[in-house]
Every structure is written in structure tokens, then in C-alpha cells.
């Protein structure tokens, strides 16, 4: 199916909007309903919880659809994901319809027959209903698997694994099965549920309008939920199901089926509004979240004087846990990477090997100074010799920003190698990579020298505490110090995070786009390269984005944010996540990792196999070796 550039942008926009708005709202709803079910559940809570899970699964598989649209409707991912994502996509839509219908029935029974309903309602019945809804919707939507693999033994049918489209191209024989089935789907999963919903909510509105003793606020909320649900049916589900009927009448798939399907996607971000009207617990959770956001916004306008970080036992345990995990996992992986890249650079180096070696050294230096931070967290104050405080802080921040430079340079190397393979191969030079690495170290260290300046700035002031008499490290700042520090942090955000991140995004988006369009590349290598690209961007978002965003927040509000210490913790993970990027980047490191794991497995298995009684397999092999050696000696 050929889509115009404008329509592809529209589809990506709708999918992106649904993902960005629906994911946080549904996660919030999931947390609320989970808490409520664990305490005291009602059938309504069970149905809303099940519908939330359904929406979250839908949102989890939505990025696969986004990748398909971005690649001009060509399926470039592993082919088994095509029917799987389609199966999830359509099953969740059908499942949502059934859940919304059950919610409407629950509401009607609660209003029309309040006493009987209260006596007989049972959460187990709702659980049974949810299971049935899931099974029925999945059973019907298994047609996606049937159509993808139906009749592929026919020599005129392309093997499914060799197709470059997903659930788009159908033969006349396939349409003879598919079109009548779509009509049945429309009847079972739209028209009947829609009629039930209309009856239930019209009756609800009619009964509530006649009751004078009902609180007007509750009445309007119930009416709002009823109208909202009917609106979701009309906007999200009606167009797509009408296309089924029109396609059956015409004997072919409707041309406007894709735009009609687009409206169904919006259901995942509109459902939380129905939850809002249906659950007082969710309304309270939403209000608390909004109050918290509003409080943070009010902080932006406030001017604060000296900022003091307060250590707590929980914060100390969290910091120690994160630092400990990073040290235990990152140190052996980086030592292994250092050994591999050092051997490779000594033999025959490439620019990428030099950059990876330099990044590994940066991570090892970071991990070497991490125990000083762990001692501070354990004591909840700085008890080591004070000269180590600015030194460890300087190394800590320098290596973090040095990593962003190196990851950016690696992305540029990868992009040039794919976009201009011949020129790149002729002109690449390890010396340039070495010079670039030195520049990265110098620039990052020059920027992070602000740590020394802040620790000793203005110490001639009589109100200023002598550095050596402090029991905190790079945590307490006066208003005068903040005037210098906050603009520098903003500059760090722009130069050492924002610019590298934009370069990485450009290089890896182009990198993935080019690889997706090259047919002669081994699929395994393509997926490995795409995995490295996505992994690097994920490291930027998870490890570096929160901490650097705190710089912008602090500059706007003219204070050092309280959550800065938590944001800094995510940056620590970079040292244990980098080896995964190395793994995708270097075949030599993959070989080293495999050899190490094989050797570890062998050593772990050997103690259990000391004797033939416990391990006959090894016994047989030993016997064979002895026999062979005897034969060799006789020869």
C-alpha cells in the first residue's frame, strides 16, 4: 500500500500523540486500580484494571507500527513481529469494545436495580468476564496469522518471510475468506456492543435525570462518562467497522480503511478520560499528580538562598544500591572490553576501535573513583580527606560528559561508514580518532573544572565556611555561588548534552534509514547495527537526559532542584550500559564475551563431574581420550 508523504506524517503524528499521552495516563490508571484491587475491589475496578492492561499492551506494540510507517509501509523488522503486532493491534481494539460494553452494563444495573446489584455483584464474575473477553477477541483476531500464512505453499504466493509488506497485500482467494470474516467482526465487536451501550447509557441518563435526591455533581459526572463512552464508539470504532461493510459490498479492501483504522488508535489515549469519570480513586490520583506538578512550577518562580542537600537513610540506601550495582556489573565488563580493544589497537586499529578504547578507559576511571561516592553515601556526609572531594567530583562529572562526546563520535563514524562507504574506507585514520579523543577529554575536563571553582570560590568572605571544615561535598551553595553555577550548568546542557544528542539522533536515524533500504546486507548484521543505534539513543535518554534537564529547571527557577541527586543516579548507569554498546559495535568483543562465558560455564560444570559415577558423559570422553593416547603411543 502506497501512502503519500503527508499522510505518513499524519499517521506518525497520531501514533506519536497516542503514545505520548496514553502511556503516562494508563500507567497512572494501572497503579491506581492495582492499589484499589489489592485493598477492596469491585467489579467496576476489575473491568477498568483489565481495560488499562489492554491499552498498555497496545501502546507497547505501537512503536512497531511507527517503524513500518516511517519506512514507507515496508516491513523491515523480523517477519514474525508482523503477524504478532497485527494480532495484538486488532485484538486489543476488539477487547476494548467488549470491556466498554461491560462497563456500561455495570453502570446501568447499578442505577436501574441498585439494591439487587449491590447484593449480587461479585468481582470474580468480572474477572471471568475479562478472561472471556480476551479469549474471544484473540480467537477472532487470529485471522491475522491465518491470512499471513494462508496458501503460501502455492508457487504463485510469496513466502511470508520474504515479503516486505505486513498485512497489506491480499490475493483474490484470501479476500474471499477475509471480507466475510470482517463483516462478522463488525457485527460481534461493534454493532451489538454499540447497541447494548446505547440502551444502557440512554437508560442511565433517563433514570438519573428523574432522581431528585442525587447530588448534581455526581449526576453530571455519570452523564459525562456515558456520553464520553458513546463518543469513543462513534469516533474511534465506527469508521473502521463501516469500512468492513463497504469492503464486503465492493468485494475488495476499502481504500480509506487505513485512515479509518487510524481513529481506532486514539482509543488508548481516550480511555483514561472514561476512567476519570468512572473512578473516584483515579480522580484523586490525577489531582495529586497535578498538585505536585503545580508545586514544581511554582518553585520556578521562587528565589532560594543557600541550598542544602539533606541525606536520609532511604536516599543513602538507594544511592549505595545504584552505585554498587554499577560497580559490580560495570567493572568486569569494562575490564574485558579494555583488554579486547587494547589487543585490537596494538594489532590493527580502526577509528572506531580507538574511540571504544578511549570510552572504556573513561568508564574505568569513573568506576575507580565511584567508591569515594559510596563512602559519602554510607556516612551521609564527607569524612574522607577534603582534597578528594573536588577531585572525585571533577572526575565524576568529567567522565560523564566525556562519554557523551565519545558516543557522539561513534555515531558519526557509523553514519559515515554507511552513507559514504568508499570515501570513508579510503580516508579513515586512527590518528584522527586519537586526536578527537584527546580533545574530548580536554573539553570535558575544562568545563567540569567548575567543581574546583565552586568549592573554593569566595573563601575570603568571613561568612564563608573554610572548605576543610565542611562535612558535605559539592552540595551547599550560596546565592552568590548559584549566580555563577546555574548559567554554567545551562551551558553544559547545551554544549555537552543537547548538541551531541541532536547529532546522534541525526546520524542514527539516517543510519537506520539507509540500512533498512539496503537489500544485500545480512539480516543479522542489520539488526545488530540497528540495536546498537537504538541502544545508544536509549543511553542518552535514560542516563543523561534527566540530569541535564535538571540544569535547565535549575536555571529557570534560579535554584538547585531537590531531585537533582536522583537524576544524577541515572547517569551512573552509563558505565554499566556502555559495554552493551561495545558488544554491538565490535565483533572482537563479542568473541571475547563468548569465550569468557564458555570458560566460566566449563569451570562451573567441572566440579560436578569429577567422577564417572556423577558424570558418565565426561567419563566416556576421558576413556576415549586414554584409548586414543594409548593407540597413538603404540603407533
N, C-alpha and C positions, 0 to 999 in steps of 0.2 A: 504494500500500500504506500503510495507516494503522498507525502504531506508537504505543503508549502512551508517556507521558512517562517512566515508569520504565524501559521497555525502551530508549528512545532514550538515556537516561543510561547504561545498561549498555553499549550499543554504543559510545558515545563514550568511556566508560571503558576498554573493551577495546582500541579503536583507539589511544587515547592511551597506554595501558600498552605496547602493542606498539611504538609509535613511539619512546617514551622509552627503553625497554630495548633494543629491537632495533637502533636506529640506531647508538649508540656501539659495541655489541658487534660488529656487522657491519663497521663502519668499521675497527675494530681487527683483525678477521679478514682484511679485504681488504688492509690494509697488510702483515700478516704473510705471507699467501700470495703476494702480489706480490713481496715480497723473496725468498721461498724459490724461486719460479719463475724469477726472474732469475738466481739462483745455480745451483741444480741441482734441476730439477723431477722429480717422479714422477707417474704417472697419478692417484694419490690427491690430490696437491696441485692438479692441474689441475681435477679434479672439484669439490673444495672451493672453489677460487677462483671457478669458474663459478657454483656454487650461491650463493656470497656476493654476486656481482654481481646475480644474480636476486633475492635478498632485498632488496638496496639499491634496485633499480628498483621493487620492490613498495612499499617504505617511502616512496619518493619520490612515488608516486601516491596513497598512503593519505590525505593531507590532503583530496583532492577528495571522497573518501567521507565524511570527517568533516564537511565543509561541507554535504553532502547531508543527512546525519542531523540536523545542527544546525538545518537549515531545514525540519524536519518531513517529510523524504523528498521535498522538492520540489527539482528541479534548477534552480538559478538561475545557474549558470556558463554560459559559451558552450557551445552544444549539442554541438559537435564533440568536446569533452572527455568527454562522457558515454560514447559507444561506445569512445573511446580508453582511458579509465580502466578501463572494464569489461573491455576486451580485455587490458590489462596485468594486471589483477587476477586473472583466471581463467587466463591463460597462465602467469603466474609460479607459481601453485599447481600446475598440471599439470607444469610444468618441474621444480619441486622434487621431486615424486614420482619422476620419471624419474631425477634425479640421486641421490636417496637409494637408489634401487634399484641403480644402477650402483656406488655406494659399497659396498653390501652384497655385490655380486658380486666386486668387487675384494678385499674382506676375505676372502671365502670362498676365492677362488683362492690368496690369499697364505698361508692356513692349510692348506688341503687339498692344494695342489700347490706347495709353497714353492720348489723348485728350478726347475721349469718356468716358474713365474710370474716369478721373478727374471730368468731368461734372456730371456724373451719380452716382458716388459712394455715399453711404449713410450708416452711422453707424447703423441705425435702421435695415437695411437689414441684417447686420452682427449679430445683437442681435437676430433677428428672426431665422437666420440660426443656431446660437448656441443653442437656445431653442429646435429647431427641432432635432439637433444632439443629445442632451441629452435625449430627449424623445424617439427617435428611438433606441439608444443604450441601454437604460434602458428597453424598451419594449422587445427587443430581448433577453437581458440577464436575464429577469425574468424567463427564463428556469431553472435557478439555484433553485429558490423557487419551481417550478413545480416538478423538479427531486427529491428534498429533501423530499417532502411530497406526491409524486405521489404513489398511490396504497398502502399507509401504513395501510389501513383498512384490507388488505389481511392478514390472520393469519400467513402466512409464511414470512411476511415482518416485520422487527424490527421497533418498534415505533421510530420515528425520535429523540425524546428527550432522548431515552435510548441508542442511538448509541455513539460509542467512536471514530468515524472517520467522516470527513467532506468532502462531495462531492468526495468520492473516490470509494466506492463500489456500483456497479450498477447491477441490475438484468437484465436478457435477455430481459424482457418486457420493462424496462426503456431504454436499449440501442437501441431498435427498434425505440424509439422516438428521443433519444438524438443524435445518429450518423448522420441521415439525417439533423437534425437541425444544427449540427456543420458544415456541408458542406455549408448550406445556409449562416451561419455566415461568413464563409471564403469568399464566393462569394461577399456578401454585404459589409463586413467590412475589406476586404483585397484586393482581386483581382481587383475589379472595382476601388476602390480608388487608388491602386498602379498603374494601367494603366493610370488613369487620371493624377496622379502625374508625371509619366514618360513623358507623352505627354507634359504637361505644362512646366516642367523644361528643357526638351530637347529643346523645342521651345525657352524658355528664354535664355538658353546658346547660342543657334544658333543666335538669334537676337542680343544679347549683344556682341557677337564676331564680328559681322559685323558693329556695330556702332563705328565709329572712334572718335566721339565727347564726348564719355562717359569717365569720369575720370577712369583711370586704377584701382585705389584702390577700387572704388565703384563696378566696373565690377567684380573684383576678389572676393569681399565680397559677391555679389549676386550669383556668381557661387559656392562659398563655401557653402552658405546656401542651394542651390539646391542639391548639391552633398551630403551635410550632411543629408538632409531630406530623400533622396533616400537610404542613408546608414542606417538610422534608420529603414526604412521599411524592408530592407534586413536583418539586424542584429536582430532587436527586434521582428518584427511581422511575418516574413516569416516562421521561423522554426515551431512556434506554429500552424500556419494555415495549413502548409503542413501536420502536424500530424493529423489534422481533416480529410483531404482527405485520408490519409493512413489508418486511423481507420475505415472510411466508407467502403473502399475496402475490408479490412480484416474482418469487422463485429465485431470489438472489439476495446476498447480503446488502443491506442499505448503505448508501454512500455516506449518509450522515450518522452512521452508527458510532463512529469514533467520537465526534463531538457530543453525542448523547451519552456515551459512556463516561465522558469527562465530568458530567454533572454528578454522576454516582460517586465519584471520588470525594466530593465535598461533604458527603455524609459523615466521614471520620472527624471532621472539624466542627460539624453542626450538632452532632450527638451530645457533646458536653453541655450545650445550652438546654437540651431536654433534661439532662441530668440535674442541671442547676434548678430547674423548676420542680423536679421530682424529689429531690433530697435536701432536707434542711441541713444535714451534716456537711454536704458538699458546698452549700451556700456559705456555711460558716468557715469552711476551709478556704474558699475563694476570698472571703472577706479578710481573713487573717493574712493571706499572702499579699493582697492588695495593700493592707495596712503596713506590712513590712516593707514593701516596695516604696510606699509613700514616705515612710520614715527615712529610708535611704536617700530619697530625693530631697527631703528637707535638709539632710546633712550637707548636701552640696552647697547650700546657701549659707551654711554656718561657718564662722571662722573659729578655729580652735587654737589654743595655745599649746604649750609643750605636750607632746603625745607620749604616753607611756604604755608599753605593752604589758599586760598582766598575764603571767603564767598561771595556768590551772593544772590540776592533776590530769584531767581529761585531755587537755591540749598537749601536755607533756607525753602522755601515753601514745597519742595519735602521731606526734612528731617522731617519737622513738620507733614506732611501728613502721612508718613510711621510710625513715632513714635506714632502719635495719633491713627491711625487705630490699631496698635499692642496693645496699652494700652486699648482701648475701647473694643476690642474683646477678648484679651488675659486675662485680669484681671478677669472678671466674670467667664470665662470658667475654669481658673486655681483655683479660689477660690472654685468653685463647685467640681473640681477634688480633691483638698486638703481635703475638708470635707468628700468626699466619701472614699478616701484612708485612711484617719485618722481613720474613723469609722471601716473600714475593718481591719486595722492593730491592732486596740485595741481588736477586737473580735478574729479573727483567721487569722493571716497573712501568706502570702507565699512570697518567694523571689521576685517575680515579683511585688507584692504589695508594698514591701519596696522600690524597685528601682523606681517605679512610684511615690511614695510619695516623695522620695528624689528629683526626677526630677521636680516635681510640686513645691517644696519649692525653688529649683534653679530658676525656671521661675518666681515665685512670687518675689524673691529678685531682679531679673533683672528688673521686671516691677516697683518695688518700687523706684529704682534709675533712671529709664528712664526719669522722669520729669526734672531732672537736665540737661540731654542732650537736652531736649526740650527747656529749658530756654536759653541754649547756642545757639541753632539754631535760636530761636526767636530774640535774641540780636545780633547774628552774631559775638559774642565774649564772653569770660568768664567774667561774672560780679558777680558771687557768691563768697563767701569766698574761698580762694585758696586751703585750705586743702581738700575741697570737690572735686577738680579736679582730683588728683591722686586716691582718694578713689572711686569716681564714675567710673573712667576708669578701675581701678583694678576689681571692681565688674562686670562691663560691660563685660570685656574680660574673666574673670574667669568663669562666669556663661555660657557663650557661649561654652567654651571648656569643662566645666563640663557636659553640655548637650550631647556633642558627646560621652563622656565616658559612660554616663547612657544609651543612645540609643544603644551603642555597647553591653553593658552588657545585656540589654533586648533582643537583637538579639541572644546572646549566650544562654540565658535562654530558648528562644523559640526553638532554634535548638536542645538543649539537651533534651527538653521535647518531641520532635517529633522523634529524631533519637534514643534516649535511654530512652524510656518512663518508664520502670520499674526501672532501676538504678536511674534515675533522681527523681522519686517519693519517693524512699527509702532514698536517700541521701540529698535531698534538705533541706536547713536550712535557715530560715530568718536571722539568725545571720551572716551568710556568706555574705548575700546581704547587711546587715547593715555595716559590715566591709569594703566591697567593696565600698559602697557609701562614707564612711569617707575617704578612700584612694583617691577616685576620686576628692573629694573636696580639699584635701591637695595637690595633684599633680597639679591640675589646678591652684590653688592659688599660689603655689610655682613658677610655670612657669610664671604666669602673674604678679608676683612681679616686673618684668622688667619695669612696668609702673612707679613705685616709683623710681627705679634706674635712669631711663631716665629723670624724672622730676627734679631730684636734682643732677645728675651727673655733675662733673666738675664746680660746682658753685663757687669754689675758684678762677677760671680763671677770670682776670679783664674784659675780653671781654664777659663774660657770664652774661646774664641778671638774676638778682635775681628772683627766681620763683614767689614771692609775688608781683612783679612789672609787671608781664606779663598780657596780656589780651587775651591770647589764651591758650588752654588746650590740651596738648599732640599732637601738630601739627607741631611745628617748631623744626627741628633737625639740629644740626651742622654736619659737615663731620666727626668729631671725634665721635659724638654720633651714627651716622649711622654705623660706623665700629663695634660697639657693637650690635646695634639693629638689623641689617639686618641678621647676622648669627643666632641670637636668633629666629627671625621670621621664618627662614628656618627650624630650629629645631622644632618650634611649628607646622609648616606644616607637618613635618614627624611624630612627636610623637602624636600630638593631633588631627590630621585630617586624614592623609594618612593611618596610621596603623589601627585606628578604622574603617575607611571606607572600607578597604580591608577585615577586619574581618566581618563587617556587610554584605558585598557582598557575602562572602563565606557562612555565616550562613543562610542568607535568600534565596540564590539560592538553597542550599541544602534543606532548609525548604520547599520551593515551590515544588521542585522536589519530595520530599518524600510524601508530601500531595497529589500531583497530581496522585501518584501511589497507594494511599490507597483507595480502593473502599467502605469501610464500614464507612466512615466519612460522616456526614451530609453535604450536599452541601452548605448550608447557612454558617455553621461554617468554611468550607474550604475557601469559597470566602472571608469571613471576615478576616481570618488569612492571606490570600494572599494579601488582601487590606492593612492590617497593615504593611506587609513586604515591599510592593511597596511604601507605604506612607513614611516609614522611609527612604528608599533609596532616595526618591524624596526630602525629607527634607535635606538630606546630599548634594544632587546635587544643589538644589535651594538656601538653606540658607548658607551652609558652604563652598561649593566649590569655588565660586567667590572670597571671601575674602582671603581664604588660597592660591589660585592661585596667588593673588597679592603679597604674601610673596615671592614666587619663582621668579616672574617677577622682584620684587624689588632687590632681592639678585643678580640675573644675571646682571641686569643693574646698580647695585650699587646706587640705588636711591629709594625714596618712591613714588610709582606710583600716578598720579593725580586722577585716578579712584578708588583709594582705599576707599574713603569715600562712593562712590556709592555701591561698593562691600560689605562694612560693613553693609549697609542698609538691604541687603538681609538676613544677619544673624539675624537681629532684628525680622524678621517674625517667627523665630523658636518658640518664646514664645506664638504666637497665633496658630501655626500649631501643636504643641505638643499635645494639648487636642484631636485632631482628632486621633492621635496615641493611646492616652489613651482610646478613645472611642472603637477602635477595640480591645484593649488589655484587657479591663475589663468589664465583664457583669454587675458588680455593678454600674460602672459609666454610662453605657448605661441605666440602670434602673433609676438612679438619673436624667439624662438628660430628659428622657421621662416624669418622674413625674413633673419636673420643667416646661417643655413645656405645659403639660396638665393643670397645675395650672395657668400658665400665660394665656393660651387660655381661661380658665374658667373665670378668672378675667377680661379679655378684653371683653368677651361676656356679662358678667353680667350687666354692666351699661346700655346696650342696651335693657335689658329685665327686667326693674324694674316693669313694669305694664303688665297686661294681654292683654291690647289693642295692645301693641307693640310686645308682645311675647306670643302668645296663647299656645305655647308648654310648656313654663315654668308655665304658668297659670294653665294648665291642671294638670301638675305634682304637683303643690302646692295644688290644690284642692284634688287630690288623697291622698296626704300626710295628709291633715287635716281630710279627711274622715276616713283614716286608723287610725289616732291617736284617733279620736272620738270612733271608733269601739273598739280599744284597751282599752280605758278607761272604756267603758261600760262593757267590759268583765272582 
